[in-house]
Amino acid sequence: MKKYTILIILMVVGIGLMTIFFGSNVMKMSIPLQEYEIFVDPIIDKQNLFDIGRVTIQNTGSKPLTNIHINFGDGDTLDLKILEPGDKILLSPPSDNSMEFVMVSADNEIFSSKEYRTPPKMVGMMGS
């Protein structure tokens, strides 16, 4: 009977640790930890005939981001006035862009530079 008691205690402790670990990760997504913070995710989706690029930009801070400058490379830029906390925008680079990187800057010393990533292909999905 002691073996089962120890096993049950270990399982409860394990579940409790997992709850704390995953719960803290969920809280990071929903509660802004910094006043000024930005999330940038450039994706390039390679199709058989053409490539589709898209850039997700989200204000993950608790205060608005102002004077946002987006550099798609190849001399292609875009300026935005303001992005409120929690707001997310989806942008596409110009069709003739080489889609190698994206640099995003804003007031309050915000800067992010990312290379495009290719999402994994799923069986049955378009382009796979």
N, CA, C and O atoms as CSV, one atom per row, in Angstrom:
chain,resi,resn,atom,element,x,y,z
A,1,MET,N,N,0.814,-1.190,0.000
A,1,MET,CA,C,0.000,0.000,0.000
A,1,MET,C,C,0.863,1.263,0.000
A,1,MET,O,O,0.463,2.282,-0.562
A,2,LYS,N,N,2.064,1.205,0.635
A,2,LYS,CA,C,2.947,2.363,0.685
A,2,LYS,C,C,3.447,2.723,-0.712
A,2,LYS,O,O,3.645,3.899,-1.016
A,3,LYS,N,N,3.653,1.712,-1.566
A,3,LYS,CA,C,4.136,1.970,-2.919
A,3,LYS,C,C,3.122,2.812,-3.693
A,3,LYS,O,O,3.500,3.732,-4.418
A,4,TYR,N,N,1.855,2.501,-3.541
A,4,TYR,CA,C,0.820,3.254,-4.246
A,4,TYR,C,C,0.693,4.669,-3.699
A,4,TYR,O,O,0.448,5.610,-4.454
A,5,THR,N,N,0.859,4.821,-2.395
A,5,THR,CA,C,0.778,6.148,-1.785
A,5,THR,C,C,1.904,7.044,-2.304
A,5,THR,O,O,1.676,8.209,-2.630
A,6,ILE,N,N,3.105,6.500,-2.377
A,6,ILE,CA,C,4.247,7.265,-2.891
A,6,ILE,C,C,4.017,7.610,-4.360
A,6,ILE,O,O,4.310,8.728,-4.783
A,7,LEU,N,N,3.501,6.671,-5.136
A,7,LEU,CA,C,3.231,6.903,-6.550
A,7,LEU,C,C,2.179,8.001,-6.738
A,7,LEU,O,O,2.327,8.862,-7.606
A,8,ILE,N,N,1.132,7.971,-5.935
A,8,ILE,CA,C,0.084,8.992,-6.017
A,8,ILE,C,C,0.643,10.360,-5.633
A,8,ILE,O,O,0.330,11.358,-6.282
A,9,ILE,N,N,1.456,10.418,-4.600
A,9,ILE,CA,C,2.062,11.688,-4.177
A,9,ILE,C,C,2.956,12.240,-5.286
A,9,ILE,O,O,2.906,13.436,-5.576
A,10,LEU,N,N,3.772,11.390,-5.910
A,10,LEU,CA,C,4.643,11.823,-7.003
A,10,LEU,C,C,3.821,12.329,-8.196
A,10,LEU,O,O,4.202,13.306,-8.840
A,11,MET,N,N,2.707,11.674,-8.487
A,11,MET,CA,C,1.855,12.119,-9.591
A,11,MET,C,C,1.227,13.479,-9.285
A,11,MET,O,O,1.171,14.347,-10.156
A,12,VAL,N,N,0.762,13.665,-8.065
A,12,VAL,CA,C,0.156,14.944,-7.683
A,12,VAL,C,C,1.196,16.064,-7.745
A,12,VAL,O,O,0.898,17.154,-8.234
A,13,VAL,N,N,2.401,15.811,-7.261
A,13,VAL,CA,C,3.472,16.810,-7.316
A,13,VAL,C,C,3.813,17.121,-8.775
A,13,VAL,O,O,3.992,18.285,-9.135
A,14,GLY,N,N,3.904,16.093,-9.610
A,14,GLY,CA,C,4.192,16.299,-11.032
A,14,GLY,C,C,3.126,17.132,-11.724
A,14,GLY,O,O,3.441,18.036,-12.498
A,15,ILE,N,N,1.877,16.830,-11.449
A,15,ILE,CA,C,0.776,17.606,-12.039
A,15,ILE,C,C,0.814,19.048,-11.532
A,15,ILE,O,O,0.573,19.981,-12.298
A,16,GLY,N,N,1.109,19.230,-10.278
A,16,GLY,CA,C,1.208,20.583,-9.725
A,16,GLY,C,C,2.332,21.380,-10.372
A,16,GLY,O,O,2.148,22.556,-10.689
A,17,LEU,N,N,3.498,20.758,-10.575
A,17,LEU,CA,C,4.614,21.440,-11.232
A,17,LEU,C,C,4.278,21.788,-12.680
A,17,LEU,O,O,4.623,22.872,-13.150
A,18,MET,N,N,3.614,20.886,-13.387
A,18,MET,CA,C,3.218,21.168,-14.766
A,18,MET,C,C,2.214,22.310,-14.820
A,18,MET,O,O,2.281,23.151,-15.716
A,19,THR,N,N,1.291,22.349,-13.878
A,19,THR,CA,C,0.297,23.423,-13.832
A,19,THR,C,C,0.979,24.773,-13.614
A,19,THR,O,O,0.632,25.756,-14.267
A,20,ILE,N,N,1.933,24.822,-12.712
A,20,ILE,CA,C,2.659,26.066,-12.452
A,20,ILE,C,C,3.450,26.479,-13.683
A,20,ILE,O,O,3.416,27.648,-14.068
A,21,PHE,N,N,4.169,25.539,-14.314
A,21,PHE,CA,C,4.997,25.846,-15.482
A,21,PHE,C,C,4.155,26.342,-16.650
A,21,PHE,O,O,4.434,27.406,-17.202
A,22,PHE,N,N,3.132,25.586,-17.034
A,22,PHE,CA,C,2.311,25.976,-18.178
A,22,PHE,C,C,1.421,27.173,-17.853
A,22,PHE,O,O,1.131,27.983,-18.733
A,23,GLY,N,N,0.995,27.288,-16.630
A,23,GLY,CA,C,0.183,28.438,-16.230
A,23,GLY,C,C,0.967,29.735,-16.305
A,23,GLY,O,O,0.420,30.768,-16.689
A,24,SER,N,N,2.245,29.694,-15.943
A,24,SER,CA,C,3.054,30.911,-16.026
A,24,SER,C,C,3.297,31.295,-17.485
A,24,SER,O,O,3.378,32.483,-17.796
A,25,ASN,N,N,3.413,30.323,-18.382
A,25,ASN,CA,C,3.571,30.632,-19.808
A,25,ASN,C,C,2.305,31.260,-20.372
A,25,ASN,O,O,2.393,32.171,-21.196
A,26,VAL,N,N,1.152,30.809,-19.962
A,26,VAL,CA,C,-0.100,31.387,-20.435
A,26,VAL,C,C,-0.238,32.810,-19.909
A,26,VAL,O,O,-0.710,33.687,-20.632
A,27,MET,N,N,0.163,33.055,-18.675
A,27,MET,CA,C,0.078,34.395,-18.106
A,27,MET,C,C,0.970,35.369,-18.867
A,27,MET,O,O,0.610,36.537,-19.014
A,28,LYS,N,N,2.129,34.917,-19.355
A,28,LYS,CA,C,3.021,35.790,-20.117
A,28,LYS,C,C,2.336,36.282,-21.384
A,28,LYS,O,O,2.587,37.404,-21.823
A,29,MET,N,N,1.478,35.462,-21.976
A,29,MET,CA,C,0.807,35.858,-23.208
A,29,MET,C,C,-0.328,36.837,-22.938
A,29,MET,O,O,-0.639,37.654,-23.805
A,30,SER,N,N,-0.946,36.783,-21.786
A,30,SER,CA,C,-2.135,37.594,-21.548
A,30,SER,C,C,-1.883,38.828,-20.688
A,30,SER,O,O,-2.682,39.764,-20.724
A,31,ILE,N,N,-0.813,38.859,-19.927
A,31,ILE,CA,C,-0.531,39.992,-19.059
A,31,ILE,C,C,0.777,40.640,-19.522
A,31,ILE,O,O,1.832,40.008,-19.470
A,32,PRO,N,N,0.714,41.909,-19.978
A,32,PRO,CA,C,1.948,42.572,-20.407
A,32,PRO,C,C,2.920,42.703,-19.246
A,32,PRO,O,O,2.549,43.155,-18.162
A,33,LEU,N,N,4.166,42.307,-19.477
A,33,LEU,CA,C,5.171,42.376,-18.431
A,33,LEU,C,C,5.991,43.657,-18.518
A,33,LEU,O,O,6.572,44.091,-17.523
A,34,GLN,N,N,6.044,44.278,-19.729
A,34,GLN,CA,C,6.801,45.505,-19.914
A,34,GLN,C,C,5.892,46.579,-20.495
A,34,GLN,O,O,4.859,46.275,-21.091
A,35,GLU,N,N,6.282,47.829,-20.317
A,35,GLU,CA,C,5.476,48.920,-20.853
A,35,GLU,C,C,5.543,48.963,-22.375
A,35,GLU,O,O,4.521,49.131,-23.041
A,36,TYR,N,N,6.753,48.811,-22.928
A,36,TYR,CA,C,6.946,48.892,-24.379
A,36,TYR,C,C,7.606,47.604,-24.867
A,36,TYR,O,O,8.763,47.325,-24.551
A,37,GLU,N,N,6.853,46.829,-25.638
A,37,GLU,CA,C,7.368,45.561,-26.144
A,37,GLU,C,C,6.631,45.229,-27.441
A,37,GLU,O,O,5.447,45.531,-27.592
A,38,ILE,N,N,7.351,44.602,-28.376
A,38,ILE,CA,C,6.759,44.284,-29.671
A,38,ILE,C,C,7.072,42.839,-30.049
A,38,ILE,O,O,8.144,42.318,-29.739
A,39,PHE,N,N,6.116,42.206,-30.722
A,39,PHE,CA,C,6.280,40.841,-31.224
A,39,PHE,C,C,6.253,40.930,-32.746
A,39,PHE,O,O,5.311,41.477,-33.319
A,40,VAL,N,N,7.277,40.397,-33.399
A,40,VAL,CA,C,7.381,40.409,-34.861
A,40,VAL,C,C,7.587,38.970,-35.330
A,40,VAL,O,O,8.470,38.270,-34.836
A,41,ASP,N,N,6.754,38.529,-36.299
A,41,ASP,CA,C,6.849,37.166,-36.817
A,41,ASP,C,C,6.719,37.174,-38.337
A,41,ASP,O,O,5.603,37.140,-38.857
A,42,PRO,N,N,7.852,37.219,-39.067
A,42,PRO,CA,C,7.789,37.159,-40.525
A,42,PRO,C,C,7.775,35.710,-41.018
A,42,PRO,O,O,8.611,34.899,-40.619
A,43,ILE,N,N,6.823,35.400,-41.879
A,43,ILE,CA,C,6.669,34.035,-42.413
A,43,ILE,C,C,6.695,34.099,-43.925
A,43,ILE,O,O,6.100,34.989,-44.532
A,44,ILE,N,N,7.393,33.146,-44.529
A,44,ILE,CA,C,7.361,33.004,-45.974
A,44,ILE,C,C,6.805,31.608,-46.270
A,44,ILE,O,O,7.331,30.601,-45.795
A,45,ASP,N,N,5.750,31.572,-47.051
A,45,ASP,CA,C,5.079,30.319,-47.401
A,45,ASP,C,C,5.384,30.022,-48.862
A,45,ASP,O,O,4.850,30.667,-49.764
A,46,LYS,N,N,6.244,29.046,-49.081
A,46,LYS,CA,C,6.676,28.711,-50.435
A,46,LYS,C,C,5.652,27.784,-51.086
A,46,LYS,O,O,5.441,26.656,-50.642
A,47,GLN,N,N,5.024,28.283,-52.142
A,47,GLN,CA,C,4.065,27.519,-52.930
A,47,GLN,C,C,4.780,26.985,-54.168
A,47,GLN,O,O,5.951,27.291,-54.390
A,48,ASN,N,N,4.086,26.194,-54.967
A,48,ASN,CA,C,4.693,25.654,-56.178
A,48,ASN,C,C,5.021,26.741,-57.196
A,48,ASN,O,O,6.086,26.701,-57.814
A,49,LEU,N,N,4.133,27.706,-57.382
A,49,LEU,CA,C,4.310,28.726,-58.409
A,49,LEU,C,C,4.801,30.068,-57.870
A,49,LEU,O,O,5.369,30.857,-58.625
A,50,PHE,N,N,4.597,30.345,-56.590
A,50,PHE,CA,C,4.959,31.639,-56.038
A,50,PHE,C,C,5.173,31.508,-54.535
A,50,PHE,O,O,4.817,30.503,-53.920
A,51,ASP,N,N,5.763,32.549,-53.963
A,51,ASP,CA,C,5.987,32.601,-52.515
A,51,ASP,C,C,5.087,33.679,-51.918
A,51,ASP,O,O,4.922,34.754,-52.494
A,52,ILE,N,N,4.509,33.378,-50.761
A,52,ILE,CA,C,3.655,34.336,-50.056
A,52,ILE,C,C,4.373,34.742,-48.770
A,52,ILE,O,O,4.753,33.893,-47.964
A,53,GLY,N,N,4.550,36.037,-48.592
A,53,GLY,CA,C,5.177,36.546,-47.376
A,53,GLY,C,C,4.161,37.310,-46.552
A,53,GLY,O,O,3.319,38.025,-47.096
A,54,ARG,N,N,4.241,37.158,-45.243
A,54,ARG,CA,C,3.384,37.930,-44.349
A,54,ARG,C,C,4.140,38.167,-43.040
A,54,ARG,O,O,4.918,37.332,-42.577
A,55,VAL,N,N,3.878,39.329,-42.474
A,55,VAL,CA,C,4.563,39.733,-41.254
A,55,VAL,C,C,3.507,40.090,-40.211
A,55,VAL,O,O,2.675,40.969,-40.439
A,56,THR,N,N,3.541,39.415,-39.079
A,56,THR,CA,C,2.651,39.719,-37.969
A,56,THR,C,C,3.395,40.627,-37.005
A,56,THR,O,O,4.513,40.326,-36.589
A,57,ILE,N,N,2.761,41.744,-36.654
A,57,ILE,CA,C,3.336,42.679,-35.690
A,57,ILE,C,C,2.286,42.913,-34.612
A,57,ILE,O,O,1.142,43.260,-34.907
A,58,GLN,N,N,2.693,42.717,-33.346
A,58,GLN,CA,C,1.762,42.884,-32.234
A,58,GLN,C,C,2.421,43.680,-31.124
A,58,GLN,O,O,3.591,43.474,-30.801
A,59,ASN,N,N,1.651,44.595,-30.544
A,59,ASN,CA,C,2.103,45.330,-29.371
A,59,ASN,C,C,1.802,44.474,-28.152
A,59,ASN,O,O,0.645,44.341,-27.752
A,60,THR,N,N,2.836,43.895,-27.562
A,60,THR,CA,C,2.661,43.037,-26.392
A,60,THR,C,C,2.947,43.771,-25.088
A,60,THR,O,O,2.958,43.160,-24.020
A,61,GLY,N,N,3.178,45.078,-25.171
A,61,GLY,CA,C,3.411,45.885,-23.982
A,61,GLY,C,C,2.109,46.440,-23.422
A,61,GLY,O,O,1.025,46.160,-23.935
A,62,SER,N,N,2.232,47.231,-22.363
A,62,SER,CA,C,1.047,47.804,-21.705
A,62,SER,C,C,0.766,49.236,-22.142
A,62,SER,O,O,-0.239,49.818,-21.733
A,63,LYS,N,N,1.645,49.815,-22.973
A,63,LYS,CA,C,1.446,51.183,-23.457
A,63,LYS,C,C,1.489,51.194,-24.981
A,63,LYS,O,O,2.075,50.297,-25.587
A,64,PRO,N,N,0.869,52.207,-25.612
A,64,PRO,CA,C,0.863,52.278,-27.080
A,64,PRO,C,C,2.266,52.478,-27.650
A,64,PRO,O,O,3.095,53.179,-27.070
A,65,LEU,N,N,2.512,51.850,-28.793
A,65,LEU,CA,C,3.751,52.064,-29.533
A,65,LEU,C,C,3.486,53.137,-30.579
A,65,LEU,O,O,2.461,53.106,-31.261
A,66,THR,N,N,4.406,54.085,-30.704
A,66,THR,CA,C,4.221,55.183,-31.650
A,66,THR,C,C,5.375,55.247,-32.641
A,66,THR,O,O,6.470,54.748,-32.379
A,67,ASN,N,N,5.106,55.873,-33.786
A,67,ASN,CA,C,6.097,56.063,-34.854
A,67,ASN,C,C,6.792,54.755,-35.221
A,67,ASN,O,O,8.013,54.640,-35.117
A,68,ILE,N,N,6.018,53.791,-35.643
A,68,ILE,CA,C,6.523,52.467,-35.989
A,68,ILE,C,C,7.034,52.493,-37.424
A,68,ILE,O,O,6.322,52.902,-38.341
A,69,HIS,N,N,8.257,52.059,-37.603
A,69,HIS,CA,C,8.897,52.028,-38.925
A,69,HIS,C,C,9.213,50.562,-39.262
A,69,HIS,O,O,9.930,49.887,-38.523
A,70,ILE,N,N,8.671,50.087,-40.379
A,70,ILE,CA,C,8.877,48.701,-40.802
A,70,ILE,C,C,9.719,48.709,-42.060
A,70,ILE,O,O,9.355,49.335,-43.055
A,71,ASN,N,N,10.853,48.007,-42.016
A,71,ASN,CA,C,11.755,47.899,-43.158
A,71,ASN,C,C,11.725,46.452,-43.639
A,71,ASN,O,O,12.201,45.553,-42.945
A,72,PHE,N,N,11.160,46.227,-44.836
A,72,PHE,CA,C,11.064,44.885,-45.407
A,72,PHE,C,C,12.340,44.476,-46.140
A,72,PHE,O,O,12.443,43.340,-46.603
A,73,GLY,N,N,13.303,45.371,-46.252
A,73,GLY,CA,C,14.501,45.119,-47.046
A,73,GLY,C,C,14.271,45.566,-48.482
A,73,GLY,O,O,13.145,45.889,-48.860
A,74,ASP,N,N,15.316,45.587,-49.270
A,74,ASP,CA,C,15.255,45.998,-50.677
A,74,ASP,C,C,14.722,47.415,-50.831
A,74,ASP,O,O,14.200,47.758,-51.892
A,75,GLY,N,N,14.840,48.248,-49.796
A,75,GLY,CA,C,14.363,49.619,-49.864
A,75,GLY,C,C,12.866,49.786,-49.640
A,75,GLY,O,O,12.353,50.898,-49.765
A,76,ASP,N,N,12.155,48.716,-49.313
A,76,ASP,CA,C,10.705,48.774,-49.077
A,76,ASP,C,C,10.436,49.034,-47.596
A,76,ASP,O,O,10.828,48.247,-46.735
A,77,THR,N,N,9.756,50.155,-47.311
A,77,THR,CA,C,9.452,50.514,-45.924
A,77,THR,C,C,7.986,50.895,-45.783
A,77,THR,O,O,7.298,51.176,-46.764
A,78,LEU,N,N,7.534,50.897,-44.552
A,78,LEU,CA,C,6.168,51.293,-44.216
A,78,LEU,C,C,6.201,51.958,-42.842
A,78,LEU,O,O,6.880,51.471,-41.937
A,79,ASP,N,N,5.482,53.056,-42.677
A,79,ASP,CA,C,5.412,53.753,-41.396
A,79,ASP,C,C,3.988,53.719,-40.859
A,79,ASP,O,O,3.029,53.938,-41.599
A,80,LEU,N,N,3.859,53.441,-39.566
A,80,LEU,CA,C,2.569,53.447,-38.872
A,80,LEU,C,C,2.650,54.459,-37.740
A,80,LEU,O,O,3.701,54.615,-37.120
A,81,LYS,N,N,1.557,55.142,-37.470
A,81,LYS,CA,C,1.547,56.165,-36.411
A,81,LYS,C,C,1.507,55.549,-35.019
A,81,LYS,O,O,2.293,55.924,-34.150
A,82,ILE,N,N,0.580,54.590,-34.801
A,82,ILE,CA,C,0.369,54.075,-33.441
A,82,ILE,C,C,-0.147,52.638,-33.501
A,82,ILE,O,O,-0.860,52.254,-34.429
A,83,LEU,N,N,0.227,51.865,-32.502
A,83,LEU,CA,C,-0.285,50.508,-32.322
A,83,LEU,C,C,-0.629,50.374,-30.839
A,83,LEU,O,O,0.251,50.382,-29.978
A,84,GLU,N,N,-1.912,50.251,-30.565
A,84,GLU,CA,C,-2.391,50.187,-29.182
A,84,GLU,C,C,-2.000,48.849,-28.528
A,84,GLU,O,O,-1.744,47.874,-29.234
A,85,PRO,N,N,-1.952,48.795,-27.187
A,85,PRO,CA,C,-1.614,47.543,-26.503
A,85,PRO,C,C,-2.568,46.418,-26.901
A,85,PRO,O,O,-3.788,46.588,-26.892
A,86,GLY,N,N,-1.996,45.273,-27.249
A,86,GLY,CA,C,-2.780,44.103,-27.635
A,86,GLY,C,C,-3.148,44.063,-29.105
A,86,GLY,O,O,-3.538,43.011,-29.611
A,87,ASP,N,N,-3.032,45.204,-29.815
A,87,ASP,CA,C,-3.378,45.224,-31.237
A,87,ASP,C,C,-2.362,44.430,-32.046
A,87,ASP,O,O,-1.165,44.432,-31.759
A,88,LYS,N,N,-2.879,43.752,-33.067
A,88,LYS,CA,C,-2.050,42.937,-33.952
A,88,LYS,C,C,-2.397,43.302,-35.388
A,88,LYS,O,O,-3.569,43.446,-35.737
A,89,ILE,N,N,-1.365,43.451,-36.219
A,89,ILE,CA,C,-1.594,43.710,-37.637
A,89,ILE,C,C,-0.849,42.669,-38.457
A,89,ILE,O,O,0.182,42.143,-38.038
A,90,LEU,N,N,-1.389,42.385,-39.627
A,90,LEU,CA,C,-0.787,41.429,-40.547
A,90,LEU,C,C,-0.475,42.182,-41.830
A,90,LEU,O,O,-1.373,42.732,-42.468
A,91,LEU,N,N,0.793,42.207,-42.204
A,91,LEU,CA,C,1.252,42.948,-43.370
A,91,LEU,C,C,1.874,41.996,-44.382
A,91,LEU,O,O,2.360,40.921,-44.029
A,92,SER,N,N,1.851,42.408,-45.642
A,92,SER,CA,C,2.522,41.659,-46.703
A,92,SER,C,C,3.577,42.555,-47.327
A,92,SER,O,O,3.298,43.715,-47.629
A,93,PRO,N,N,4.783,42.041,-47.525
A,93,PRO,CA,C,5.798,42.837,-48.210
A,93,PRO,C,C,5.426,42.977,-49.685
A,93,PRO,O,O,4.629,42.190,-50.194
A,94,PRO,N,N,5.992,43.969,-50.377
A,94,PRO,CA,C,5.721,44.092,-51.810
A,94,PRO,C,C,6.067,42.801,-52.549
A,94,PRO,O,O,6.946,42.050,-52.126
A,95,SER,N,N,5.373,42.553,-53.649
A,95,SER,CA,C,5.525,41.272,-54.361
A,95,SER,C,C,6.925,41.060,-54.923
A,95,SER,O,O,7.343,39.913,-55.088
A,96,ASP,N,N,7.663,42.125,-55.223
A,96,ASP,CA,C,9.004,41.961,-55.786
A,96,ASP,C,C,10.101,41.958,-54.715
A,96,ASP,O,O,11.285,42.008,-55.050
A,97,ASN,N,N,9.729,41.901,-53.454
A,97,ASN,CA,C,10.684,41.912,-52.350
A,97,ASN,C,C,11.359,40.551,-52.233
A,97,ASN,O,O,10.731,39.520,-52.476
A,98,SER,N,N,12.649,40.546,-51.858
A,98,SER,CA,C,13.398,39.283,-51.722
A,98,SER,C,C,13.017,38.506,-50.462
A,98,SER,O,O,13.354,37.328,-50.346
A,99,MET,N,N,12.328,39.135,-49.525
A,99,MET,CA,C,11.837,38.507,-48.289
A,99,MET,C,C,12.931,37.742,-47.543
A,99,MET,O,O,12.831,36.535,-47.322
A,100,GLU,N,N,13.964,38.471,-47.168
A,100,GLU,CA,C,15.051,37.890,-46.385
A,100,GLU,C,C,14.934,38.233,-44.907
A,100,GLU,O,O,15.202,37.394,-44.047
A,101,PHE,N,N,14.526,39.483,-44.609
A,101,PHE,CA,C,14.449,39.925,-43.217
A,101,PHE,C,C,13.428,41.041,-43.089
A,101,PHE,O,O,12.984,41.616,-44.083
A,102,VAL,N,N,13.064,41.339,-41.842
A,102,VAL,CA,C,12.196,42.467,-41.508
A,102,VAL,C,C,12.799,43.136,-40.275
A,102,VAL,O,O,13.166,42.466,-39.310
A,103,MET,N,N,12.896,44.467,-40.320
A,103,MET,CA,C,13.342,45.239,-39.163
A,103,MET,C,C,12.218,46.188,-38.771
A,103,MET,O,O,11.684,46.914,-39.609
A,104,VAL,N,N,11.863,46.175,-37.481
A,104,VAL,CA,C,10.792,47.037,-36.977
A,104,VAL,C,C,11.359,47.863,-35.834
A,104,VAL,O,O,11.979,47.333,-34.912
A,105,SER,N,N,11.133,49.180,-35.911
A,105,SER,CA,C,11.566,50.069,-34.837
A,105,SER,C,C,10.404,50.987,-34.466
A,105,SER,O,O,9.496,51.224,-35.262
A,106,ALA,N,N,10.459,51.494,-33.239
A,106,ALA,CA,C,9.429,52.413,-32.747
A,106,ALA,C,C,10.053,53.300,-31.678
A,106,ALA,O,O,11.192,53.092,-31.258
A,107,ASP,N,N,9.272,54.303,-31.244
A,107,ASP,CA,C,9.744,55.168,-30.161
A,107,ASP,C,C,10.021,54.326,-28.918
A,107,ASP,O,O,9.619,53.165,-28.841
A,108,ASN,N,N,10.711,54.922,-27.948
A,108,ASN,CA,C,11.071,54.271,-26.677
A,108,ASN,C,C,12.051,53.129,-26.873
A,108,ASN,O,O,12.004,52.129,-26.156
A,109,GLU,N,N,12.948,53.281,-27.854
A,109,GLU,CA,C,14.043,52.333,-28.097
A,109,GLU,C,C,13.574,50.920,-28.401
A,109,GLU,O,O,14.204,49.954,-27.973
A,110,ILE,N,N,12.476,50.788,-29.135
A,110,ILE,CA,C,11.973,49.481,-29.545
A,110,ILE,C,C,12.610,49.125,-30.877
A,110,ILE,O,O,12.569,49.921,-31.815
A,111,PHE,N,N,13.200,47.933,-30.971
A,111,PHE,CA,C,13.795,47.464,-32.221
A,111,PHE,C,C,13.738,45.945,-32.262
A,111,PHE,O,O,14.032,45.270,-31.276
A,112,SER,N,N,13.354,45.420,-33.420
A,112,SER,CA,C,13.335,43.975,-33.621
A,112,SER,C,C,13.746,43.690,-35.057
A,112,SER,O,O,13.231,44.307,-35.989
A,113,SER,N,N,14.659,42.771,-35.231
A,113,SER,CA,C,15.101,42.357,-36.563
A,113,SER,C,C,14.964,40.841,-36.646
A,113,SER,O,O,15.522,40.112,-35.826
A,114,LYS,N,N,14.215,40.374,-37.645
A,114,LYS,CA,C,13.969,38.936,-37.767
A,114,LYS,C,C,14.122,38.498,-39.214
A,114,LYS,O,O,13.810,39.245,-40.142
A,115,GLU,N,N,14.603,37.286,-39.391
A,115,GLU,CA,C,14.620,36.658,-40.709
A,115,GLU,C,C,13.288,35.951,-40.917
A,115,GLU,O,O,12.631,35.542,-39.960
A,116,TYR,N,N,12.904,35.814,-42.175
A,116,TYR,CA,C,11.672,35.088,-42.475
A,116,TYR,C,C,11.864,33.622,-42.113
A,116,TYR,O,O,12.944,33.059,-42.297
A,117,ARG,N,N,10.823,33.025,-41.607
A,117,ARG,CA,C,10.846,31.589,-41.305
A,117,ARG,C,C,9.815,30.894,-42.181
A,117,ARG,O,O,8.846,31.508,-42.627
A,118,THR,N,N,10.031,29.627,-42.418
A,118,THR,CA,C,9.102,28.836,-43.218
A,118,THR,C,C,8.357,27.888,-42.287
A,118,THR,O,O,8.986,27.073,-41.611
A,119,PRO,N,N,7.022,27.978,-42.239
A,119,PRO,CA,C,6.269,27.073,-41.361
A,119,PRO,C,C,6.330,25.658,-41.894
A,119,PRO,O,O,6.493,25.462,-43.098
A,120,PRO,N,N,6.200,24.656,-41.019
A,120,PRO,CA,C,6.200,23.265,-41.489
A,120,PRO,C,C,4.978,22.984,-42.334
A,120,PRO,O,O,3.907,23.543,-42.098
A,121,LYS,N,N,5.139,22.114,-43.322
A,121,LYS,CA,C,4.042,21.735,-44.205
A,121,LYS,C,C,3.247,20.591,-43.578
A,121,LYS,O,O,3.815,19.658,-43.011
A,122,MET,N,N,1.938,20.683,-43.692
A,122,MET,CA,C,1.055,19.640,-43.180
A,122,MET,C,C,0.486,18.858,-44.371
A,122,MET,O,O,0.199,19.442,-45.415
A,123,VAL,N,N,0.330,17.583,-44.218
A,123,VAL,CA,C,-0.233,16.759,-45.269
A,123,VAL,C,C,-1.650,17.212,-45.562
A,123,VAL,O,O,-2.458,17.377,-44.648
A,124,GLY,N,N,-1.952,17.416,-46.846
A,124,GLY,CA,C,-3.280,17.823,-47.247
A,124,GLY,C,C,-3.473,19.323,-47.297
A,124,GLY,O,O,-4.507,19.797,-47.768
A,125,MET,N,N,-2.493,20.081,-46.819
A,125,MET,CA,C,-2.613,21.542,-46.844
A,125,MET,C,C,-2.102,22.072,-48.179
A,125,MET,O,O,-1.291,21.431,-48.848
A,126,MET,N,N,-2.584,23.243,-48.552
A,126,MET,CA,C,-2.182,23.872,-49.801
A,126,MET,C,C,-0.663,24.092,-49.837
A,126,MET,O,O,-0.088,24.603,-48.877
A,127,GLY,N,N,-0.025,23.711,-50.929
A,127,GLY,CA,C,1.406,23.912,-51.090
A,127,GLY,C,C,2.247,22.784,-50.544
A,127,GLY,O,O,3.469,22.829,-50.687
A,128,SER,N,N,1.656,21.765,-49.921
A,128,SER,CA,C,2.464,20.674,-49.362
A,128,SER,C,C,2.669,19.557,-50.356
A,128,SER,O,O,3.326,18.564,-50.043
